[in-house]
Amino acid sequence: MRNLITAFASALPTEGIPTEIVYLPEGEHRITPFVDGKAKAVTVKVPAARGAEIAASLQAALEKRQQANVRPWFDFEHKGGVASALPSAF
């Protein structure tokens, strides 16, 4: 499996932790996001041939959000509160 999209850790210690996090690996994945407060199982397909296109789309969406008043962030297990990461680029 190839890693298509990764997030790089720049403000973390250099020992004992990974230097990148796979955000969206290629292949087919079954996920259960919450939509309007209800769990909804979906299958996400990430073909390797579309990796650059997907990364560009995510980057464009991130840049649009970074210009808004609310900055994008990653959470812990879909719970509000402290951010687990602040995305800067895809």
PDB file of N, CA, C and O in Angstrom, chain B, residues numbered from 101:
ATOM      1  N   MET B 101       0.845  -1.174   0.000  1.00  0.00           N
ATOM      2  CA  MET B 101       0.000   0.000   0.000  1.00  0.00           C
ATOM      3  C   MET B 101       0.891   1.238   0.000  1.00  0.00           C
ATOM      4  O   MET B 101       1.885   1.303   0.724  1.00  0.00           O
ATOM      5  N   ARG B 102       0.517   2.225  -0.829  1.00  0.00           N
ATOM      6  CA  ARG B 102       1.233   3.496  -0.843  1.00  0.00           C
ATOM      7  C   ARG B 102       0.466   4.510  -0.013  1.00  0.00           C
ATOM      8  O   ARG B 102      -0.759   4.447   0.086  1.00  0.00           O
ATOM      9  N   ASN B 103       1.187   5.431   0.574  1.00  0.00           N
ATOM     10  CA  ASN B 103       0.557   6.521   1.304  1.00  0.00           C
ATOM     11  C   ASN B 103       0.326   7.662   0.328  1.00  0.00           C
ATOM     12  O   ASN B 103       1.281   8.239  -0.193  1.00  0.00           O
ATOM     13  N   LEU B 104      -0.936   7.990   0.079  1.00  0.00           N
ATOM     14  CA  LEU B 104      -1.237   9.048  -0.865  1.00  0.00           C
ATOM     15  C   LEU B 104      -1.191  10.425  -0.228  1.00  0.00           C
ATOM     16  O   LEU B 104      -0.661  11.370  -0.812  1.00  0.00           O
ATOM     17  N   ILE B 105      -1.738  10.534   0.949  1.00  0.00           N
ATOM     18  CA  ILE B 105      -1.844  11.833   1.592  1.00  0.00           C
ATOM     19  C   ILE B 105      -1.363  11.683   3.020  1.00  0.00           C
ATOM     20  O   ILE B 105      -1.850  10.823   3.754  1.00  0.00           O
ATOM     21  N   THR B 106      -0.416  12.506   3.421  1.00  0.00           N
ATOM     22  CA  THR B 106       0.118  12.415   4.766  1.00  0.00           C
ATOM     23  C   THR B 106       0.165  13.802   5.404  1.00  0.00           C
ATOM     24  O   THR B 106       0.177  14.819   4.710  1.00  0.00           O
ATOM     25  N   ALA B 107       0.189  13.825   6.703  1.00  0.00           N
ATOM     26  CA  ALA B 107       0.357  15.077   7.445  1.00  0.00           C
ATOM     27  C   ALA B 107       1.697  15.013   8.145  1.00  0.00           C
ATOM     28  O   ALA B 107       1.996  14.004   8.784  1.00  0.00           O
ATOM     29  N   PHE B 108       2.501  16.029   8.054  1.00  0.00           N
ATOM     30  CA  PHE B 108       3.828  16.015   8.635  1.00  0.00           C
ATOM     31  C   PHE B 108       3.846  16.748   9.965  1.00  0.00           C
ATOM     32  O   PHE B 108       3.321  17.855  10.089  1.00  0.00           O
ATOM     33  N   ALA B 109       4.453  16.119  10.948  1.00  0.00           N
ATOM     34  CA  ALA B 109       4.541  16.710  12.278  1.00  0.00           C
ATOM     35  C   ALA B 109       5.785  17.591  12.331  1.00  0.00           C
ATOM     36  O   ALA B 109       6.897  17.103  12.128  1.00  0.00           O
ATOM     37  N   SER B 110       5.610  18.870  12.598  1.00  0.00           N
ATOM     38  CA  SER B 110       6.763  19.765  12.617  1.00  0.00           C
ATOM     39  C   SER B 110       7.087  20.311  14.015  1.00  0.00           C
ATOM     40  O   SER B 110       8.188  20.818  14.230  1.00  0.00           O
ATOM     41  N   ALA B 111       6.161  20.218  14.955  1.00  0.00           N
ATOM     42  CA  ALA B 111       6.394  20.797  16.274  1.00  0.00           C
ATOM     43  C   ALA B 111       6.445  19.727  17.357  1.00  0.00           C
ATOM     44  O   ALA B 111       6.131  19.998  18.516  1.00  0.00           O
ATOM     45  N   LEU B 112       6.833  18.532  16.990  1.00  0.00           N
ATOM     46  CA  LEU B 112       6.871  17.433  17.946  1.00  0.00           C
ATOM     47  C   LEU B 112       8.315  16.999  18.195  1.00  0.00           C
ATOM     48  O   LEU B 112       9.193  17.283  17.380  1.00  0.00           O
ATOM     49  N   PRO B 113       8.567  16.319  19.303  1.00  0.00           N
ATOM     50  CA  PRO B 113       9.918  15.799  19.554  1.00  0.00           C
ATOM     51  C   PRO B 113      10.358  14.882  18.417  1.00  0.00           C
ATOM     52  O   PRO B 113       9.516  14.277  17.753  1.00  0.00           O
ATOM     53  N   THR B 114      11.634  14.775  18.191  1.00  0.00           N
ATOM     54  CA  THR B 114      12.136  13.974  17.082  1.00  0.00           C
ATOM     55  C   THR B 114      12.293  12.498  17.414  1.00  0.00           C
ATOM     56  O   THR B 114      12.489  11.690  16.507  1.00  0.00           O
ATOM     57  N   GLU B 115      12.214  12.127  18.671  1.00  0.00           N
ATOM     58  CA  GLU B 115      12.398  10.728  19.044  1.00  0.00           C
ATOM     59  C   GLU B 115      11.114  10.133  19.605  1.00  0.00           C
ATOM     60  O   GLU B 115      10.376  10.797  20.333  1.00  0.00           O
ATOM     61  N   GLY B 116      10.854   8.865  19.256  1.00  0.00           N
ATOM     62  CA  GLY B 116       9.766   8.129  19.870  1.00  0.00           C
ATOM     63  C   GLY B 116       8.394   8.304  19.250  1.00  0.00           C
ATOM     64  O   GLY B 116       7.441   7.660  19.688  1.00  0.00           O
ATOM     65  N   ILE B 117       8.267   9.152  18.251  1.00  0.00           N
ATOM     66  CA  ILE B 117       6.972   9.327  17.595  1.00  0.00           C
ATOM     67  C   ILE B 117       7.167   9.343  16.081  1.00  0.00           C
ATOM     68  O   ILE B 117       8.256   9.658  15.603  1.00  0.00           O
ATOM     69  N   PRO B 118       6.123   9.006  15.324  1.00  0.00           N
ATOM     70  CA  PRO B 118       6.262   9.037  13.865  1.00  0.00           C
ATOM     71  C   PRO B 118       6.417  10.465  13.359  1.00  0.00           C
ATOM     72  O   PRO B 118       5.951  11.408  13.998  1.00  0.00           O
ATOM     73  N   THR B 119       7.065  10.623  12.223  1.00  0.00           N
ATOM     74  CA  THR B 119       7.257  11.944  11.636  1.00  0.00           C
ATOM     75  C   THR B 119       6.150  12.304  10.658  1.00  0.00           C
ATOM     76  O   THR B 119       6.078  13.444  10.199  1.00  0.00           O
ATOM     77  N   GLU B 120       5.289  11.349  10.333  1.00  0.00           N
ATOM     78  CA  GLU B 120       4.156  11.641   9.475  1.00  0.00           C
ATOM     79  C   GLU B 120       2.978  10.769   9.857  1.00  0.00           C
ATOM     80  O   GLU B 120       3.147   9.695  10.435  1.00  0.00           O
ATOM     81  N   ILE B 121       1.792  11.235   9.531  1.00  0.00           N
ATOM     82  CA  ILE B 121       0.566  10.507   9.813  1.00  0.00           C
ATOM     83  C   ILE B 121      -0.155  10.288   8.494  1.00  0.00           C
ATOM     84  O   ILE B 121      -0.392  11.242   7.752  1.00  0.00           O
ATOM     85  N   VAL B 122      -0.504   9.049   8.193  1.00  0.00           N
ATOM     86  CA  VAL B 122      -1.254   8.780   6.972  1.00  0.00           C
ATOM     87  C   VAL B 122      -2.670   9.256   7.171  1.00  0.00           C
ATOM     88  O   VAL B 122      -3.387   8.766   8.043  1.00  0.00           O
ATOM     89  N   TYR B 123      -3.073  10.219   6.356  1.00  0.00           N
ATOM     90  CA  TYR B 123      -4.409  10.794   6.495  1.00  0.00           C
ATOM     91  C   TYR B 123      -5.426  10.042   5.658  1.00  0.00           C
ATOM     92  O   TYR B 123      -6.556   9.832   6.098  1.00  0.00           O
ATOM     93  N   LEU B 124      -5.048   9.642   4.485  1.00  0.00           N
ATOM     94  CA  LEU B 124      -5.986   8.990   3.587  1.00  0.00           C
ATOM     95  C   LEU B 124      -5.238   7.953   2.740  1.00  0.00           C
ATOM     96  O   LEU B 124      -4.775   8.281   1.647  1.00  0.00           O
ATOM     97  N   PRO B 125      -5.110   6.716   3.219  1.00  0.00           N
ATOM     98  CA  PRO B 125      -4.384   5.697   2.458  1.00  0.00           C
ATOM     99  C   PRO B 125      -5.202   5.221   1.262  1.00  0.00           C
ATOM    100  O   PRO B 125      -6.432   5.269   1.275  1.00  0.00           O
ATOM    101  N   GLU B 126      -4.504   4.764   0.235  1.00  0.00           N
ATOM    102  CA  GLU B 126      -5.206   4.252  -0.948  1.00  0.00           C
ATOM    103  C   GLU B 126      -5.977   2.996  -0.597  1.00  0.00           C
ATOM    104  O   GLU B 126      -5.663   2.313   0.378  1.00  0.00           O
ATOM    105  N   GLY B 127      -6.979   2.698  -1.388  1.00  0.00           N
ATOM    106  CA  GLY B 127      -7.772   1.487  -1.198  1.00  0.00           C
ATOM    107  C   GLY B 127      -9.221   1.804  -0.880  1.00  0.00           C
ATOM    108  O   GLY B 127      -9.686   2.926  -1.079  1.00  0.00           O
ATOM    109  N   GLU B 128      -9.920   0.807  -0.386  1.00  0.00           N
ATOM    110  CA  GLU B 128     -11.331   0.937  -0.031  1.00  0.00           C
ATOM    111  C   GLU B 128     -11.471   0.830   1.478  1.00  0.00           C
ATOM    112  O   GLU B 128     -10.949  -0.102   2.090  1.00  0.00           O
ATOM    113  N   HIS B 129     -12.178   1.785   2.080  1.00  0.00           N
ATOM    114  CA  HIS B 129     -12.285   1.841   3.526  1.00  0.00           C
ATOM    115  C   HIS B 129     -13.742   2.048   3.937  1.00  0.00           C
ATOM    116  O   HIS B 129     -14.450   2.854   3.333  1.00  0.00           O
ATOM    117  N   ARG B 130     -14.179   1.337   4.939  1.00  0.00           N
ATOM    118  CA  ARG B 130     -15.528   1.484   5.494  1.00  0.00           C
ATOM    119  C   ARG B 130     -15.408   2.386   6.717  1.00  0.00           C
ATOM    120  O   ARG B 130     -14.700   2.049   7.666  1.00  0.00           O
ATOM    121  N   ILE B 131     -16.089   3.525   6.704  1.00  0.00           N
ATOM    122  CA  ILE B 131     -16.041   4.459   7.823  1.00  0.00           C
ATOM    123  C   ILE B 131     -17.462   4.758   8.286  1.00  0.00           C
ATOM    124  O   ILE B 131     -18.422   4.532   7.550  1.00  0.00           O
ATOM    125  N   THR B 132     -17.591   5.262   9.503  1.00  0.00           N
ATOM    126  CA  THR B 132     -18.908   5.599  10.043  1.00  0.00           C
ATOM    127  C   THR B 132     -18.882   7.016  10.599  1.00  0.00           C
ATOM    128  O   THR B 132     -18.709   7.210  11.803  1.00  0.00           O
ATOM    129  N   PRO B 133     -19.056   8.009   9.725  1.00  0.00           N
ATOM    130  CA  PRO B 133     -19.123   9.389  10.214  1.00  0.00           C
ATOM    131  C   PRO B 133     -20.499   9.679  10.796  1.00  0.00           C
ATOM    132  O   PRO B 133     -21.453   8.937  10.565  1.00  0.00           O
ATOM    133  N   PHE B 134     -20.588  10.755  11.545  1.00  0.00           N
ATOM    134  CA  PHE B 134     -21.874  11.190  12.077  1.00  0.00           C
ATOM    135  C   PHE B 134     -22.414  12.309  11.192  1.00  0.00           C
ATOM    136  O   PHE B 134     -21.713  13.282  10.913  1.00  0.00           O
ATOM    137  N   VAL B 135     -23.653  12.168  10.756  1.00  0.00           N
ATOM    138  CA  VAL B 135     -24.330  13.165   9.935  1.00  0.00           C
ATOM    139  C   VAL B 135     -25.589  13.569  10.684  1.00  0.00           C
ATOM    140  O   VAL B 135     -26.454  12.736  10.955  1.00  0.00           O
ATOM    141  N   ASP B 136     -25.689  14.854  11.017  1.00  0.00           N
ATOM    142  CA  ASP B 136     -26.823  15.352  11.814  1.00  0.00           C
ATOM    143  C   ASP B 136     -27.000  14.552  13.102  1.00  0.00           C
ATOM    144  O   ASP B 136     -28.125  14.270  13.514  1.00  0.00           O
ATOM    145  N   GLY B 137     -25.887  14.188  13.734  1.00  0.00           N
ATOM    146  CA  GLY B 137     -25.936  13.476  15.003  1.00  0.00           C
ATOM    147  C   GLY B 137     -26.195  11.987  14.912  1.00  0.00           C
ATOM    148  O   GLY B 137     -26.295  11.316  15.939  1.00  0.00           O
ATOM    149  N   LYS B 138     -26.309  11.449  13.691  1.00  0.00           N
ATOM    150  CA  LYS B 138     -26.592  10.024  13.517  1.00  0.00           C
ATOM    151  C   LYS B 138     -25.449   9.352  12.762  1.00  0.00           C
ATOM    152  O   LYS B 138     -24.920   9.906  11.799  1.00  0.00           O
ATOM    153  N   ALA B 139     -25.072   8.146  13.212  1.00  0.00           N
ATOM    154  CA  ALA B 139     -24.017   7.400  12.536  1.00  0.00           C
ATOM    155  C   ALA B 139     -24.499   6.955  11.162  1.00  0.00           C
ATOM    156  O   ALA B 139     -25.631   6.497  11.005  1.00  0.00           O
ATOM    157  N   LYS B 140     -23.620   7.099  10.165  1.00  0.00           N
ATOM    158  CA  LYS B 140     -23.963   6.696   8.802  1.00  0.00           C
ATOM    159  C   LYS B 140     -22.750   5.994   8.194  1.00  0.00           C
ATOM    160  O   LYS B 140     -21.735   6.636   7.922  1.00  0.00           O
ATOM    161  N   ALA B 141     -22.847   4.683   7.981  1.00  0.00           N
ATOM    162  CA  ALA B 141     -21.743   3.906   7.422  1.00  0.00           C
ATOM    163  C   ALA B 141     -21.632   4.182   5.921  1.00  0.00           C
ATOM    164  O   ALA B 141     -22.627   4.141   5.198  1.00  0.00           O
ATOM    165  N   VAL B 142     -20.420   4.462   5.467  1.00  0.00           N
ATOM    166  CA  VAL B 142     -20.158   4.681   4.044  1.00  0.00           C
ATOM    167  C   VAL B 142     -18.859   3.990   3.664  1.00  0.00           C
ATOM    168  O   VAL B 142     -18.007   3.733   4.514  1.00  0.00           O
ATOM    169  N   THR B 143     -18.719   3.695   2.386  1.00  0.00           N
ATOM    170  CA  THR B 143     -17.475   3.141   1.856  1.00  0.00           C
ATOM    171  C   THR B 143     -16.761   4.231   1.080  1.00  0.00           C
ATOM    172  O   THR B 143     -17.344   4.856   0.194  1.00  0.00           O
ATOM    173  N   VAL B 144     -15.499   4.458   1.412  1.00  0.00           N
ATOM    174  CA  VAL B 144     -14.684   5.470   0.746  1.00  0.00           C
ATOM    175  C   VAL B 144     -13.671   4.749  -0.124  1.00  0.00           C
ATOM    176  O   VAL B 144     -12.933   3.888   0.355  1.00  0.00           O
ATOM    177  N   LYS B 145     -13.636   5.099  -1.401  1.00  0.00           N
ATOM    178  CA  LYS B 145     -12.688   4.494  -2.334  1.00  0.00           C
ATOM    179  C   LYS B 145     -11.653   5.540  -2.723  1.00  0.00           C
ATOM    180  O   LYS B 145     -11.998   6.627  -3.187  1.00  0.00           O
ATOM    181  N   VAL B 146     -10.382   5.203  -2.529  1.00  0.00           N
ATOM    182  CA  VAL B 146      -9.279   6.105  -2.835  1.00  0.00           C
ATOM    183  C   VAL B 146      -8.345   5.407  -3.823  1.00  0.00           C
ATOM    184  O   VAL B 146      -7.407   4.724  -3.413  1.00  0.00           O
ATOM    185  N   PRO B 147      -8.600   5.576  -5.126  1.00  0.00           N
ATOM    186  CA  PRO B 147      -7.728   4.939  -6.115  1.00  0.00           C
ATOM    187  C   PRO B 147      -6.379   5.658  -6.202  1.00  0.00           C
ATOM    188  O   PRO B 147      -6.321   6.888  -6.176  1.00  0.00           O
ATOM    189  N   ALA B 148      -5.321   4.899  -6.302  1.00  0.00           N
ATOM    190  CA  ALA B 148      -3.966   5.468  -6.352  1.00  0.00           C
ATOM    191  C   ALA B 148      -3.821   6.460  -7.501  1.00  0.00           C
ATOM    192  O   ALA B 148      -3.118   7.462  -7.367  1.00  0.00           O
ATOM    193  N   ALA B 149      -4.470   6.193  -8.616  1.00  0.00           N
ATOM    194  CA  ALA B 149      -4.350   7.057  -9.787  1.00  0.00           C
ATOM    195  C   ALA B 149      -4.921   8.453  -9.540  1.00  0.00           C
ATOM    196  O   ALA B 149      -4.584   9.388 -10.267  1.00  0.00           O
ATOM    197  N   ARG B 150      -5.773   8.613  -8.534  1.00  0.00           N
ATOM    198  CA  ARG B 150      -6.394   9.916  -8.259  1.00  0.00           C
ATOM    199  C   ARG B 150      -5.799  10.599  -7.034  1.00  0.00           C
ATOM    200  O   ARG B 150      -6.336  11.600  -6.560  1.00  0.00           O
ATOM    201  N   GLY B 151      -4.692  10.066  -6.517  1.00  0.00           N
ATOM    202  CA  GLY B 151      -4.085  10.616  -5.305  1.00  0.00           C
ATOM    203  C   GLY B 151      -3.744  12.089  -5.403  1.00  0.00           C
ATOM    204  O   GLY B 151      -4.068  12.855  -4.495  1.00  0.00           O
ATOM    205  N   ALA B 152      -3.096  12.507  -6.483  1.00  0.00           N
ATOM    206  CA  ALA B 152      -2.709  13.911  -6.638  1.00  0.00           C
ATOM    207  C   ALA B 152      -3.947  14.803  -6.743  1.00  0.00           C
ATOM    208  O   ALA B 152      -3.972  15.899  -6.183  1.00  0.00           O
ATOM    209  N   GLU B 153      -4.957  14.341  -7.449  1.00  0.00           N
ATOM    210  CA  GLU B 153      -6.207  15.100  -7.591  1.00  0.00           C
ATOM    211  C   GLU B 153      -6.911  15.264  -6.241  1.00  0.00           C
ATOM    212  O   GLU B 153      -7.397  16.347  -5.915  1.00  0.00           O
ATOM    213  N   ILE B 154      -6.961  14.188  -5.466  1.00  0.00           N
ATOM    214  CA  ILE B 154      -7.602  14.229  -4.150  1.00  0.00           C
ATOM    215  C   ILE B 154      -6.839  15.163  -3.219  1.00  0.00           C
ATOM    216  O   ILE B 154      -7.442  15.962  -2.503  1.00  0.00           O
ATOM    217  N   ALA B 155      -5.509  15.062  -3.230  1.00  0.00           N
ATOM    218  CA  ALA B 155      -4.692  15.936  -2.380  1.00  0.00           C
ATOM    219  C   ALA B 155      -4.895  17.402  -2.764  1.00  0.00           C
ATOM    220  O   ALA B 155      -4.984  18.258  -1.885  1.00  0.00           O
ATOM    221  N   ALA B 156      -4.969  17.702  -4.055  1.00  0.00           N
ATOM    222  CA  ALA B 156      -5.181  19.082  -4.511  1.00  0.00           C
ATOM    223  C   ALA B 156      -6.546  19.598  -4.066  1.00  0.00           C
ATOM    224  O   ALA B 156      -6.678  20.760  -3.682  1.00  0.00           O
ATOM    225  N   SER B 157      -7.552  18.742  -4.116  1.00  0.00           N
ATOM    226  CA  SER B 157      -8.893  19.130  -3.682  1.00  0.00           C
ATOM    227  C   SER B 157      -8.914  19.428  -2.181  1.00  0.00           C
ATOM    228  O   SER B 157      -9.498  20.421  -1.747  1.00  0.00           O
ATOM    229  N   LEU B 158      -8.275  18.567  -1.398  1.00  0.00           N
ATOM    230  CA  LEU B 158      -8.196  18.793   0.048  1.00  0.00           C
ATOM    231  C   LEU B 158      -7.423  20.066   0.358  1.00  0.00           C
ATOM    232  O   LEU B 158      -7.799  20.815   1.259  1.00  0.00           O
ATOM    233  N   GLN B 159      -6.344  20.318  -0.379  1.00  0.00           N
ATOM    234  CA  GLN B 159      -5.544  21.521  -0.164  1.00  0.00           C
ATOM    235  C   GLN B 159      -6.362  22.774  -0.472  1.00  0.00           C
ATOM    236  O   GLN B 159      -6.302  23.747   0.279  1.00  0.00           O
ATOM    237  N   ALA B 160      -7.123  22.762  -1.560  1.00  0.00           N
ATOM    238  CA  ALA B 160      -7.955  23.912  -1.919  1.00  0.00           C
ATOM    239  C   ALA B 160      -9.016  24.170  -0.849  1.00  0.00           C
ATOM    240  O   ALA B 160      -9.263  25.319  -0.482  1.00  0.00           O
ATOM    241  N   ALA B 161      -9.639  23.106  -0.352  1.00  0.00           N
ATOM    242  CA  ALA B 161     -10.653  23.251   0.689  1.00  0.00           C
ATOM    243  C   ALA B 161     -10.022  23.795   1.981  1.00  0.00           C
ATOM    244  O   ALA B 161     -10.616  24.633   2.659  1.00  0.00           O
ATOM    245  N   LEU B 162      -8.829  23.318   2.312  1.00  0.00           N
ATOM    246  CA  LEU B 162      -8.135  23.789   3.508  1.00  0.00           C
ATOM    247  C   LEU B 162      -7.801  25.273   3.388  1.00  0.00           C
ATOM    248  O   LEU B 162      -8.022  26.038   4.326  1.00  0.00           O
ATOM    249  N   GLU B 163      -7.268  25.684   2.230  1.00  0.00           N
ATOM    250  CA  GLU B 163      -6.907  27.091   2.036  1.00  0.00           C
ATOM    251  C   GLU B 163      -8.131  27.997   2.154  1.00  0.00           C
ATOM    252  O   GLU B 163      -8.040  29.092   2.708  1.00  0.00           O
ATOM    253  N   LYS B 164      -9.265  27.549   1.639  1.00  0.00           N
ATOM    254  CA  LYS B 164     -10.499  28.328   1.748  1.00  0.00           C
ATOM    255  C   LYS B 164     -10.894  28.485   3.213  1.00  0.00           C
ATOM    256  O   LYS B 164     -11.279  29.573   3.642  1.00  0.00           O
ATOM    257  N   ARG B 165     -10.799  27.408   3.973  1.00  0.00           N
ATOM    258  CA  ARG B 165     -11.158  27.461   5.390  1.00  0.00           C
ATOM    259  C   ARG B 165     -10.166  28.297   6.191  1.00  0.00           C
ATOM    260  O   ARG B 165     -10.555  28.966   7.148  1.00  0.00           O
ATOM    261  N   GLN B 166      -8.895  28.266   5.813  1.00  0.00           N
ATOM    262  CA  GLN B 166      -7.881  29.045   6.538  1.00  0.00           C
ATOM    263  C   GLN B 166      -8.109  30.550   6.381  1.00  0.00           C
ATOM    264  O   GLN B 166      -7.639  31.333   7.207  1.00  0.00           O
ATOM    265  N   GLN B 167      -8.813  30.955   5.349  1.00  0.00           N
ATOM    266  CA  GLN B 167      -9.108  32.370   5.135  1.00  0.00           C
ATOM    267  C   GLN B 167     -10.342  32.820   5.923  1.00  0.00           C
ATOM    268  O   GLN B 167     -10.601  34.017   6.042  1.00  0.00           O
ATOM    269  N   ALA B 168     -11.093  31.869   6.453  1.00  0.00           N
ATOM    270  CA  ALA B 168     -12.308  32.183   7.199  1.00  0.00           C
ATOM    271  C   ALA B 168     -11.962  32.527   8.651  1.00  0.00           C
ATOM    272  O   ALA B 168     -10.799  32.482   9.052  1.00  0.00           O
ATOM    273  N   ASN B 169     -12.968  32.863   9.411  1.00  0.00           N
ATOM    274  CA  ASN B 169     -12.804  33.278  10.791  1.00  0.00           C
ATOM    275  C   ASN B 169     -12.541  32.103  11.745  1.00  0.00           C
ATOM    276  O   ASN B 169     -12.021  32.311  12.841  1.00  0.00           O
ATOM    277  N   VAL B 170     -12.888  30.897  11.352  1.00  0.00           N
ATOM    278  CA  VAL B 170     -12.712  29.714  12.205  1.00  0.00           C
ATOM    279  C   VAL B 170     -11.647  28.820  11.574  1.00  0.00           C
ATOM    280  O   VAL B 170     -11.802  28.374  10.437  1.00  0.00           O
ATOM    281  N   ARG B 171     -10.579  28.561  12.301  1.00  0.00           N
ATOM    282  CA  ARG B 171      -9.509  27.745  11.726  1.00  0.00           C
ATOM    283  C   ARG B 171      -9.866  26.259  11.776  1.00  0.00           C
ATOM    284  O   ARG B 171     -10.519  25.809  12.718  1.00  0.00           O
ATOM    285  N   PRO B 172      -9.439  25.496  10.765  1.00  0.00           N
ATOM    286  CA  PRO B 172      -9.691  24.055  10.769  1.00  0.00           C
ATOM    287  C   PRO B 172      -8.810  23.357  11.799  1.00  0.00           C
ATOM    288  O   PRO B 172      -7.698  23.800  12.087  1.00  0.00           O
ATOM    289  N   TRP B 173      -9.324  22.257  12.349  1.00  0.00           N
ATOM    290  CA  TRP B 173      -8.576  21.485  13.340  1.00  0.00           C
ATOM    291  C   TRP B 173      -9.038  20.037  13.318  1.00  0.00           C
ATOM    292  O   TRP B 173     -10.129  19.735  12.834  1.00  0.00           O
ATOM    293  N   PHE B 174      -8.213  19.147  13.839  1.00  0.00           N
ATOM    294  CA  PHE B 174      -8.557  17.742  14.002  1.00  0.00           C
ATOM    295  C   PHE B 174      -8.925  17.522  15.465  1.00  0.00           C
ATOM    296  O   PHE B 174      -8.339  18.127  16.363  1.00  0.00           O
ATOM    297  N   ASP B 175      -9.901  16.650  15.690  1.00  0.00           N
ATOM    298  CA  ASP B 175     -10.340  16.399  17.058  1.00  0.00           C
ATOM    299  C   ASP B 175      -9.845  15.040  17.549  1.00  0.00           C
ATOM    300  O   ASP B 175      -9.190  14.304  16.811  1.00  0.00           O
ATOM    301  N   PHE B 176     -10.160  14.720  18.783  1.00  0.00           N
ATOM    302  CA  PHE B 176      -9.889  13.409  19.357  1.00  0.00           C
ATOM    303  C   PHE B 176     -11.196  12.631  19.362  1.00  0.00           C
ATOM    304  O   PHE B 176     -12.131  12.998  20.073  1.00  0.00           O
ATOM    305  N   GLU B 177     -11.272  11.567  18.582  1.00  0.00           N
ATOM    306  CA  GLU B 177     -12.426  10.665  18.559  1.00  0.00           C
ATOM    307  C   GLU B 177     -13.755  11.390  18.395  1.00  0.00           C
ATOM    308  O   GLU B 177     -14.732  11.057  19.067  1.00  0.00           O
ATOM    309  N   HIS B 178     -13.798  12.367  17.516  1.00  0.00           N
ATOM    310  CA  HIS B 178     -15.016  13.121  17.193  1.00  0.00           C
ATOM    311  C   HIS B 178     -15.613  13.849  18.395  1.00  0.00           C
ATOM    312  O   HIS B 178     -16.823  14.063  18.468  1.00  0.00           O
ATOM    313  N   LYS B 179     -14.751  14.222  19.328  1.00  0.00           N
ATOM    314  CA  LYS B 179     -15.210  14.968  20.504  1.00  0.00           C
ATOM    315  C   LYS B 179     -14.656  16.385  20.407  1.00  0.00           C
ATOM    316  O   LYS B 179     -13.514  16.580  19.989  1.00  0.00           O
ATOM    317  N   GLY B 180     -15.452  17.365  20.789  1.00  0.00           N
ATOM    318  CA  GLY B 180     -14.975  18.740  20.811  1.00  0.00           C
ATOM    319  C   GLY B 180     -13.959  18.920  21.913  1.00  0.00           C
ATOM    320  O   GLY B 180     -13.735  18.013  22.714  1.00  0.00           O
ATOM    321  N   GLY B 181     -13.354  20.069  21.956  1.00  0.00           N
ATOM    322  CA  GLY B 181     -12.382  20.346  23.010  1.00  0.00           C
ATOM    323  C   GLY B 181     -11.028  20.642  22.424  1.00  0.00           C
ATOM    324  O   GLY B 181     -10.909  21.391  21.454  1.00  0.00           O
ATOM    325  N   VAL B 182     -10.014  20.060  23.005  1.00  0.00           N
ATOM    326  CA  VAL B 182      -8.643  20.302  22.594  1.00  0.00           C
ATOM    327  C   VAL B 182      -8.388  19.726  21.202  1.00  0.00           C
ATOM    328  O   VAL B 182      -8.822  18.617  20.893  1.00  0.00           O
ATOM    329  N   ALA B 183      -7.689  20.481  20.376  1.00  0.00           N
ATOM    330  CA  ALA B 183      -7.347  20.012  19.031  1.00  0.00           C
ATOM    331  C   ALA B 183      -6.218  18.990  19.103  1.00  0.00           C
ATOM    332  O   ALA B 183      -5.249  19.174  19.840  1.00  0.00           O
ATOM    333  N   SER B 184      -6.352  17.913  18.333  1.00  0.00           N
ATOM    334  CA  SER B 184      -5.261  16.935  18.234  1.00  0.00           C
ATOM    335  C   SER B 184      -4.243  17.367  17.204  1.00  0.00           C
ATOM    336  O   SER B 184      -3.093  16.928  17.248  1.00  0.00           O
ATOM    337  N   ALA B 185      -4.647  18.232  16.264  1.00  0.00           N
ATOM    338  CA  ALA B 185      -3.732  18.744  15.237  1.00  0.00           C
ATOM    339  C   ALA B 185      -4.378  19.940  14.559  1.00  0.00           C
ATOM    340  O   ALA B 185      -5.602  20.066  14.520  1.00  0.00           O
ATOM    341  N   LEU B 186      -3.540  20.812  14.028  1.00  0.00           N
ATOM    342  CA  LEU B 186      -3.997  21.961  13.238  1.00  0.00           C
ATOM    343  C   LEU B 186      -3.400  21.788  11.839  1.00  0.00           C
ATOM    344  O   LEU B 186      -2.199  21.985  11.658  1.00  0.00           O
ATOM    345  N   PRO B 187      -4.208  21.430  10.863  1.00  0.00           N
ATOM    346  CA  PRO B 187      -3.661  21.163   9.530  1.00  0.00           C
ATOM    347  C   PRO B 187      -3.108  22.438   8.887  1.00  0.00           C
ATOM    348  O   PRO B 187      -3.727  23.500   8.955  1.00  0.00           O
ATOM    349  N   SER B 188      -1.939  22.316   8.268  1.00  0.00           N
ATOM    350  CA  SER B 188      -1.349  23.463   7.589  1.00  0.00           C
ATOM    351  C   SER B 188      -1.246  23.230   6.089  1.00  0.00           C
ATOM    352  O   SER B 188      -1.163  24.184   5.317  1.00  0.00           O
ATOM    353  N   ALA B 189      -1.250  21.952   5.667  1.00  0.00           N
ATOM    354  CA  ALA B 189      -1.167  21.643   4.236  1.00  0.00           C
ATOM    355  C   ALA B 189      -1.449  20.168   4.013  1.00  0.00           C
ATOM    356  O   ALA B 189      -1.261  19.340   4.904  1.00  0.00           O
ATOM    357  N   PHE B 190      -1.899  19.859   2.818  1.00  0.00           N
ATOM    358  CA  PHE B 190      -2.071  18.462   2.392  1.00  0.00           C
ATOM    359  C   PHE B 190      -1.101  18.191   1.267  1.00  0.00           C
ATOM    360  O   PHE B 190      -1.060  17.078   0.743  1.00  0.00           O
TER     361      PHE B 190
END
